[in-house]
Amino acid sequence: HLLFFSAYYVLITILVSFGPVCQGDKILVVPLDGSHWLNMDIIIQALHKRGHTIDVVRSSKNWYIKEESAYYSSVTVPVTEGFDEKFIKNYLRTLFDIERGKFSGLNFIKAQVEAYSLMKTLANFISNMTVTMFEDENMMKMLKNRQYDLVLTDPVWGTGVMLAHYLKLPVVFMVRWTAGGEGHLIVAPSPLSYIPMTGSGHSDAMTFIQRVKNAVCDKYFGPHVDYDALVRAADIWLMRVDFVFEFPRPTMPNIVYIGGFQCKEAKTLPKDLEDFVQSSGEHGFIIMSLGTFIAELPSEITEEVAAAFAQLPQKVIWKHQGERPSTLGNNTMLVDWMPQNDLLGHPKIRAFVAHGGTNGLQEALFHGVPVIGLPLFFDQYDNVLRLRDRGGAKLLSLGTLNRNVFLESLQDVLYNPAYKENMQRLSTHHRDKPVKPLDSALFWIEFVMRHKGAAHLQSESYKMPWYIYHSVDVIAFLLLALCTMFGMIFLIIRCVWRMFCKRKTKQD
């Protein structure tokens, strides 16, 4: 019996010492579909492993966010329309045509209006989902009764921001961009003298989305609640960049940089890909992937791209859906899906042709692979621009792309060693951190739950009117005081001068 109980207590001690330390809190996640969900999904899985209970708010028309999962439960909002494959294809087709200069005069104006209209439609999708959720009394009662400890959300569309306010819960953002622009612009000082003003090229549409959010906010919380104030009041901003990638800039105590948290060491490739890669010999291989949404380019572009690839000695793995280009060379493999991280970490990789999404560029940076960027929308241009300015990328435009331009850019990146050296240097800096980005994200999420918020890290600036924030009132007071002082000096001098003139007149 003594031996049994001794072994029992030893086992308990080991389990307590090495098991995950957590309180099993309840977290309500309000994500954004598409590539943003891929990031959020990694965080959710990590939180689940630490013993937390996760509920995910999704619409019935979500594209990537599945209703059934082993590590989260779904709260599904029924909608009739949503952000789906059909919508994104229509939007991309319009953008491709505008970018390639297919319209002129009145037709160009019509195309711009159509692109703007599609963004308004997207805003209406989100608005309808939010309104449907708040109008569903049973759903809102259920969410209240669940007694969550935290809302974890992507603030681009704002549903999670408003839900956190309604449930009176602390909120943590997973953020790169918001509808109002790059995340820092809302929460941190951004002097125009040295902070680039990045933009997606859809500022008018973004303004419309902001108005939609304010209208929903006004309907359910009253006119005294300002949506932008709710955003700025977030407890923690998990910013999906770091200063290897981002330009140096002022920041705030509640901004935590977790750039590259999704990156990991490469795994062994499937046999068919490994055999193809090994057949490249000393030349190595290139991969091309345009992310979650862009499954295929217009046929005239794919023909030019394929023709340029065919002239290279390197092998190419190209994520492409749609018609097979007639100019495709024997060195190119078309795939519906690829293990991108594992290919980027392969020793024979030479370059990455990418659309400029944050996820792909962070993986390229992690593995030290130079990039040829073909950005189209949202943050893609600005992302590639950051790597280009650090000497690790070549930036191209779909509007001027042809086989010669593409081939010259590929050869420049492949045979100019500066690109590879710069990316390897950036990779070394990116990896050299005291705490892994994912561990940092998990710590701060749990920190907010342990302490019921992180108000001590929030600046009071977001509560200030613009004229106080920019010290307009102080400047006005100082100018008034200065004018008063000069006015008094002028009056004194004038009085003295008159007295002097009177004395002189009497003497005369």
C-alpha positions in Angstrom: 0.0 0.0 0.0 2.8 2.4 0.9 4.5 1.7 -2.5 1.1 2.2 -4.3 0.4 5.6 -2.7 4.0 6.7 -3.2 3.8 6.0 -6.9 0.3 7.7 -7.0 1.7 10.9 -5.5 4.7 10.9 -7.8 2.4 10.6 -10.8 0.2 13.5 -9.6 3.3 15.6 -9.1 4.5 14.9 -12.6 1.1 15.7 -14.1 0.8 19.0 -12.2 4.4 20.0 -13.0 4.3 19.3 -16.7 0.6 19.7 -17.7 -0.7 22.9 -19.2 -1.5 25.5 -16.6 -4.8 27.1 -17.5 -8.1 28.1 -16.0 -10.2 26.8 -18.8 -11.8 30.2 -19.7 -14.5 30.7 -22.2 -13.6 32.7 -25.3 -15.9 34.1 -27.9 -14.2 34.4 -31.3 -15.6 36.6 -34.1 -13.3 36.1 -37.0 -13.1 37.3 -40.6 -13.3 34.7 -43.4 -10.5 33.9 -45.9 -6.8 34.2 -45.2 -7.6 36.1 -41.9 -9.4 33.0 -40.7 -6.3 30.9 -41.4 -4.4 33.0 -38.8 -7.2 33.0 -36.3 -7.5 29.2 -36.6 -3.9 28.8 -35.5 -4.6 30.9 -32.3 -7.8 29.0 -31.6 -6.1 25.6 -31.8 -3.4 26.8 -29.5 -5.9 28.1 -27.0 -7.9 24.9 -27.2 -4.7 22.9 -26.3 -4.3 25.0 -23.2 -7.8 24.0 -22.0 -9.9 26.9 -23.0 -13.4 26.6 -24.4 -13.9 28.3 -27.8 -17.1 29.4 -29.5 -16.8 30.9 -33.0 -19.4 33.2 -34.5 -19.9 32.6 -38.2 -22.5 33.2 -40.8 -24.3 30.3 -42.6 -22.6 31.5 -45.9 -19.0 31.5 -44.6 -16.5 30.2 -47.1 -13.6 28.8 -44.9 -15.0 28.8 -41.4 -16.6 25.4 -41.0 -19.5 24.7 -38.7 -18.1 21.4 -37.4 -14.8 21.4 -35.6 -13.0 19.3 -33.0 -11.7 22.3 -31.1 -14.4 24.9 -31.2 -18.2 25.1 -31.2 -20.1 27.3 -33.7 -22.6 30.0 -33.2 -24.1 30.2 -36.7 -26.0 33.4 -37.8 -28.4 32.5 -40.6 -28.1 34.8 -43.7 -29.2 34.5 -47.3 -26.1 36.1 -48.8 -22.5 36.3 -47.9 -18.9 36.6 -48.8 -18.4 33.6 -51.0 -16.5 32.3 -54.0 -19.0 33.8 -56.5 -18.7 37.2 -55.0 -14.9 37.3 -54.9 -14.7 36.1 -58.5 -16.9 38.9 -59.7 -14.9 41.4 -57.7 -11.5 40.1 -59.0 -12.7 40.1 -62.6 -13.6 43.7 -62.3 -10.3 44.6 -60.6 -8.3 42.6 -63.2 -10.0 44.5 -66.1 -9.4 47.9 -64.5 -5.8 47.0 -63.7 -5.1 45.8 -67.3 -6.6 49.0 -68.7 -9.4 47.3 -70.6 -11.7 50.3 -70.0 -11.4 53.9 -71.2 -13.6 57.0 -70.9 -17.1 56.3 -69.7 -16.5 52.5 -69.5 -13.6 53.1 -67.0 -15.9 55.2 -64.8 -18.5 52.4 -65.0 -16.0 49.8 -64.0 -14.8 51.9 -61.0 -18.5 52.4 -59.9 -19.0 48.6 -60.2 -15.9 47.9 -58.0 -17.2 50.4 -55.5 -20.7 48.9 -55.6 -19.2 45.4 -54.9 -17.5 46.8 -51.8 -20.8 48.3 -50.7 -22.4 45.0 -51.2 -19.8 43.3 -49.1 -20.4 45.9 -46.3 -24.1 45.1 -46.6 -23.4 41.4 -46.1 -21.6 42.1 -42.9 -24.2 44.6 -41.7 -27.0 42.2 -42.4 -25.2 39.5 -40.4 -24.7 41.8 -37.5 -28.3 43.1 -37.5 -29.6 39.5 -37.8 -27.5 38.5 -34.8 -28.6 41.4 -32.6 -32.3 41.0 -33.6 -32.2 37.3 -32.6 -33.2 37.6 -28.9 -32.6 33.9 -28.3 -29.1 34.0 -29.7 -28.2 37.1 -27.7 -29.6 35.6 -24.5 -27.6 32.4 -25.1 -24.4 34.4 -25.7 -25.0 36.4 -22.4 -25.8 33.2 -20.5 -22.5 31.6 -21.7 -20.6 34.1 -19.5 -17.6 34.4 -21.7 -14.3 35.8 -20.3 -13.1 37.5 -23.5 -14.0 38.4 -27.1 -11.2 37.7 -29.6 -11.9 39.3 -32.9 -10.5 40.7 -36.2 -11.7 44.3 -36.3 -11.9 44.7 -40.0 -15.7 44.5 -40.2 -16.6 45.4 -36.6 -19.1 42.7 -35.6 -16.9 41.4 -32.8 -16.2 45.0 -31.6 -19.9 45.7 -31.2 -20.6 42.3 -29.7 -17.9 42.8 -27.0 -19.4 46.1 -26.1 -22.9 44.5 -25.9 -21.7 41.7 -23.6 -19.5 44.0 -21.6 -16.4 41.9 -22.2 -12.7 42.7 -22.6 -11.6 42.4 -26.2 -8.4 41.4 -27.9 -7.8 42.2 -31.6 -6.0 40.0 -34.1 -5.2 42.7 -36.6 -3.2 43.8 -39.6 -5.6 46.2 -41.2 -9.0 47.7 -40.3 -11.6 49.2 -42.6 -10.1 52.6 -41.8 -6.6 51.6 -42.9 -3.4 50.1 -41.4 -4.0 49.2 -37.8 -1.5 51.6 -36.3 -3.2 54.6 -37.8 -6.1 54.2 -35.4 -4.4 53.4 -32.1 -0.8 54.8 -32.3 0.7 58.3 -33.2 1.5 58.4 -36.9 3.4 61.5 -37.8 3.2 62.2 -41.5 6.8 63.4 -41.6 8.2 59.8 -41.5 5.3 57.3 -41.3 4.1 56.3 -44.8 0.4 56.6 -45.3 -0.5 53.2 -46.7 -3.8 52.5 -48.4 -5.6 49.9 -50.4 -6.9 52.1 -53.2 -10.5 51.7 -51.9 -10.7 54.6 -49.5 -14.2 55.7 -50.6 -15.6 52.2 -50.1 -13.9 52.0 -46.7 -15.5 55.3 -45.7 -18.9 53.8 -46.7 -18.1 50.7 -44.5 -17.3 53.0 -41.6 -20.7 54.7 -42.0 -22.5 51.3 -42.0 -20.8 50.4 -38.7 -21.7 53.7 -37.2 -25.3 53.2 -38.3 -25.5 49.7 -36.7 -23.8 51.1 -33.5 -26.3 53.9 -33.3 -29.2 51.5 -33.7 -28.3 49.2 -30.9 -26.2 51.3 -28.5 -27.6 54.8 -29.1 -26.0 58.0 -30.5 -23.7 58.4 -27.5 -21.6 55.3 -28.5 -19.0 56.0 -31.2 -17.8 53.0 -33.1 -14.2 54.3 -33.5 -14.0 54.9 -29.8 -15.0 51.2 -29.2 -12.2 50.1 -31.6 -9.6 52.3 -29.9 -10.7 51.0 -26.5 -9.6 47.4 -27.2 -7.5 46.0 -24.4 -4.8 44.3 -26.6 -3.9 44.7 -30.2 -2.1 41.5 -31.5 -0.4 43.1 -34.5 0.5 40.5 -37.2 3.8 42.2 -38.1 7.1 42.9 -36.5 9.8 45.6 -37.1 11.8 43.3 -39.4 8.8 43.7 -41.8 7.1 46.9 -40.6 8.7 50.4 -40.9 10.0 51.8 -37.6 7.3 53.9 -36.0 5.7 55.0 -32.6 3.7 52.4 -30.9 1.6 51.9 -27.8 1.9 49.6 -24.7 -1.1 47.6 -25.6 0.2 46.7 -29.1 1.9 43.3 -29.1 3.8 42.3 -32.3 3.3 38.7 -33.3 4.5 38.8 -36.9 5.3 35.3 -38.2 3.5 33.5 -35.4 2.1 31.0 -38.0 5.5 30.2 -39.4 7.2 26.9 -38.6 10.0 24.7 -39.8 9.5 22.8 -43.0 8.2 19.3 -43.0 9.0 16.5 -45.5 7.3 17.1 -48.9 4.9 14.5 -50.4 6.7 12.1 -52.7 5.5 13.5 -56.0 6.5 17.0 -55.0 9.9 15.9 -53.6 10.7 13.9 -56.8 9.8 17.0 -58.9 11.9 19.3 -56.7 14.9 17.0 -56.7 14.8 16.8 -60.5 15.6 20.5 -60.6 19.3 19.7 -59.9 21.5 22.7 -59.2 19.0 25.2 -60.6 16.5 24.7 -57.8 12.8 25.6 -58.1 10.3 28.5 -57.9 6.8 28.4 -56.4 3.9 30.7 -57.5 0.8 31.1 -55.3 -1.5 34.1 -55.3 -3.2 33.3 -52.0 -6.6 32.3 -50.8 -8.8 34.2 -53.2 -7.0 34.3 -56.5 -7.3 30.8 -57.9 -6.6 31.9 -61.4 -5.5 34.9 -63.4 -7.1 36.1 -66.7 -6.1 33.8 -69.6 -3.9 36.5 -71.3 -1.9 36.9 -68.1 -1.5 33.2 -67.5 -0.2 32.7 -71.1 2.5 35.3 -70.5 3.5 34.0 -67.1 3.6 30.4 -68.4 5.7 31.5 -71.4 8.2 33.2 -69.1 8.5 30.2 -66.7 9.1 28.0 -69.8 12.3 29.9 -70.6 13.9 29.2 -67.2 16.2 26.3 -66.2 14.5 26.2 -62.8 11.5 23.9 -62.1 8.2 25.7 -61.2 5.4 24.7 -58.9 2.4 26.9 -59.7 -0.9 26.9 -57.7 -3.4 27.4 -60.5 -7.0 26.5 -61.2 -8.6 26.9 -64.5 -7.6 26.3 -68.1 -4.1 25.0 -68.7 -2.0 27.7 -70.5 -1.0 26.7 -74.0 2.5 28.2 -73.4 3.2 26.0 -70.4 6.6 24.5 -70.3 7.8 21.0 -69.3 9.5 22.6 -66.2 6.2 23.7 -64.7 3.8 21.7 -62.5 0.3 23.0 -62.0 -1.3 22.1 -58.6 -4.7 22.9 -56.9 -3.0 23.2 -53.5 0.6 23.2 -52.2 2.2 22.9 -48.8 3.6 26.4 -49.2 5.5 26.6 -45.9 7.2 23.3 -46.5 8.2 24.3 -50.1 9.5 27.7 -48.9 11.7 25.9 -46.3 13.1 23.4 -48.8 16.9 23.8 -49.5 16.3 24.0 -53.3 13.9 26.9 -53.2 15.1 29.9 -55.2 12.2 32.4 -55.4 8.5 32.9 -54.5 6.1 34.6 -56.9 3.4 35.9 -54.5 0.4 38.3 -54.4 1.7 40.1 -51.4 -0.6 38.8 -48.6 0.8 39.1 -45.1 0.8 35.3 -44.5 2.8 34.4 -47.6 5.3 37.2 -47.2 5.9 36.4 -43.5 6.6 32.7 -44.5 9.0 33.9 -47.2 10.7 36.1 -44.6 10.9 33.3 -42.1 12.6 31.0 -44.6 14.7 33.8 -46.2 13.2 33.4 -49.7 13.3 36.4 -52.1 9.9 37.5 -53.6 8.5 38.6 -56.9 5.3 40.4 -55.9 2.1 40.7 -58.1 -0.2 42.7 -55.7 -3.8 43.4 -56.7 -5.9 44.7 -53.7 -6.2 45.6 -50.0 -2.8 45.5 -48.2 -0.9 43.6 -50.8 0.9 46.5 -52.6 2.0 48.0 -49.3 3.3 44.6 -48.0 5.5 44.0 -51.1 6.7 47.6 -50.9 8.0 46.9 -47.4 10.1 43.9 -48.6 11.2 45.7 -51.7 12.5 48.7 -49.6 14.5 46.1 -47.6 16.0 44.6 -50.8 14.2 41.3 -50.6 11.5 41.7 -53.2 10.7 42.8 -56.8 7.4 44.7 -57.2 5.5 44.2 -60.5 2.2 45.5 -61.7 -0.4 43.3 -63.4 -1.3 46.3 -65.6 2.1 46.2 -67.4 2.9 42.5 -67.0 4.1 40.6 -70.1 6.4 37.6 -70.6 9.5 39.8 -71.1 8.9 42.0 -68.0 8.1 38.9 -65.9 11.1 37.0 -67.2 13.5 39.9 -66.6 12.2 40.2 -63.0 12.6 36.5 -62.4 16.1 36.5 -63.7 17.0 39.5 -61.6 15.8 37.9 -58.4 17.3 34.5 -59.3 20.8 35.6 -60.3 21.3 38.8 -58.3 22.7 37.4 -54.9 21.6 40.6 -53.1 18.0 39.5 -52.9 18.8 36.2 -51.3 21.4 37.8 -48.9 18.9 40.5 -47.8 16.1 38.0 -47.2 18.5 35.7 -45.3 19.6 38.6 -43.1 15.9 39.6 -42.5 15.1 36.0 -41.6 18.0 35.9 -39.0 16.6 39.1 -37.4 13.1 37.8 -37.5 13.9 34.5 -35.8 16.1 36.1 -33.1 13.5 36.8 -30.5 13.4 36.2 -26.7 9.8 34.8 -26.9 8.1 33.0 -29.8 5.4 35.2 -31.4 2.7 32.6 -30.8 3.6 32.2 -27.1 3.5 36.0 -26.8 0.0 36.1 -28.3 -1.3 33.3 -26.0 0.3 35.1 -22.9 -1.5 38.4 -23.6 -4.8 36.8 -24.4 -4.7 34.9 -21.0 -3.4 38.0 -19.3 -6.5 39.9 -20.3 -8.7 37.1 -19.1 -6.9 36.8 -15.7 -7.1 40.5 -15.0 -10.5 41.2 -16.7 -8.9 43.6 -19.1 -5.7 45.7 -19.6 -6.9 49.2 -19.0 -3.6 50.2 -17.5 -2.0 49.7 -20.9 -4.5 51.9 -22.8 -3.6 55.5 -23.6 -6.2 58.1 -22.7 -5.7 59.8 -26.1 -8.6 58.0 -27.7 -11.0 59.7 -25.2 -9.8 63.2 -26.2 -11.4 65.4 -28.8 -9.2 66.0 -31.8 -8.5 69.6 -30.8 -7.2 68.5 -27.4 -5.3 65.5 -28.9 -3.5 67.8 -31.3 -3.0 70.5 -28.6 -5.0 73.0 -30.7 -6.5 74.5 -27.6 -3.0 74.9 -26.0 -1.6 76.5 -29.2 -4.6 78.8 -29.4 -4.1 79.9 -25.8 -0.4 80.5 -26.2 -1.0 82.5 -29.4 -3.6 84.5 -27.6 -1.2 85.1 -24.7 1.5 86.1 -27.1 -0.7 88.5 -29.0 -1.9 90.0 -25.7 1.7 90.5 -24.5 2.7 92.1 -27.8 -0.4 94.2 -27.7 0.4 95.4 -24.2 4.0 96.2 -25.2 2.7 98.1 -28.2 0.3 100.1 -26.0 3.1 100.9 -23.4 5.4 102.0 -26.2 2.6 104.1 -27.7 1.8 105.8 -24.4 5.5 106.5 -23.7 5.9 107.9 -27.2 2.9 110.2 -26.8 4.2 111.4 -23.4 7.6 112.1 -25.0 6.0 113.9 -27.9 3.8 116.1 -25.5 6.9 117.1 -23.4 8.8 118.0 -26.6 5.9 120.1 -27.8 5.7 122.0 -24.5 9.4 122.7 -24.5 9.2 124.0 -28.1 
